[in-house]
Amino acid sequence: MRHRKDHKRIGRPTDQRTALLRSQAGSLFRHDHIKTTVVKAHETSRFADKLITLAKRGDLAARRQAIQELNQPDVVAHLFEKIAPRYEDRQGGYTRVIRAGTRRGDGAQMAILELVE
């Protein structure tokens, strides 16, 4: 049973799951959209929304926390300077998951994860 669990495991150990989320969030912030599976998109959306909320604070402690979470200082700089000001008046819901059919190889449900304009 999954009672009171706050995230999906995505079929990976913890270290691999955090590496996957960091990588996908970094790609999302670089390119403004990524194509992935539905479950990975929802988990990456949660992770990215928290980082954008952190970036909206804009102070040094928030920047250091974001670098610790993301492990990509250049992406964190882009997040704080370009992405966070776009969402200054928005109270949440910075990402959107759009279903994109099935993958040809294994039939996995695909989705496009993008930043909301």
N, C-alpha and C positions, 0 to 999 in steps of 0.2 A: 504494500500500500504506500501511497505517496503523501500521506497526510502531513501537512505543515512543511513540505519541502519547497524551497524557494527557487529552484532552477532545474533545468533538464540536464541529464548527464551527457547526452549526445554520444553515448557509447564509448567514452574515453576516460582514461585516468585524469585526475585533477590537473596535473602539470601539462598534459597535452591539451586539455580543454581550455585552460587559461591561455596557453600559447596560441591556440586557434582563435579565441575571442580577441586577443590583442592584435593578431595579424589581420583579421577581418575588419576590425574597427579602424585600424590604420589605413587599410585599403579604402574603406568607406570615406574616411576623412580626406584622403588624397583625391579620389575620383568622384565623389558625391553619389555614387551608386555602385553596387556590386550584385552579382548573380550567384546565388547559393541555394542550398536546400531550405525548405520552409522552417524546419526546427532550428537550424543554425541561424537563419535570418532573425527569428524571434529572439533567440538568446543574444545575438550580436546587437540587436536593437536595444535590449535592456541595458547592455554594457555601454553602448555608445551614448544613450540618453543620459546616463549617470555622468559620463565624462563631459558632455556638453554642459550639463548643469554645473559641474565643477568649474569648467572654463568660464562660465558666465560670472562667477565670483571675481575672477581676474587677479587675485593677489598672489604673492610669491608662494605661500603655503599651498594654494590650490594648484599652481603650476608644478610644484614639486610632487604633489600627490598624483597628478596626471602623468608625469614622467615615470613615476614608480609603477603606476598601473599599466601604462602603454609601452614603456621601454623604447620609445622612438622620439627623441627630442625634437627632430625636425618636424614631425607630424604634430607634436604638442604645440610647437610654435605656430604652425598653420592653424591649429584648432583655436588657440587663444586670440590670434590676430585677425583671422578671416571668418571663421565659422561662428564663434560665440557672439560677435556683434550682430550677426543676422538674426539671432533669436533673442535679442535683448528684451523684447516686449512679449515673448511667448512663454507660457507657464508650463510647458511640457509638450510631449508628442513631437519630438524633433525628427523622427524617422517614420518611414512608411514601408510596409511590406505588401508587395503586389505579387499575387500568384502568377506563375509563368509556365504552367503546364508540367509535363513530365520529361525527365531526362531520357534520352534515347537508349543509353547503354543498360541501365538497370531499372528504369521506370520510377526513379525517385521524384517526388514532388519538388519542383523548383520554384524559386521566388526571386524577385528583384527587391533588394533593400536599398532605399534611397533617402537622402536628406530632404525634408520638406522645405519648400521655398518660402 
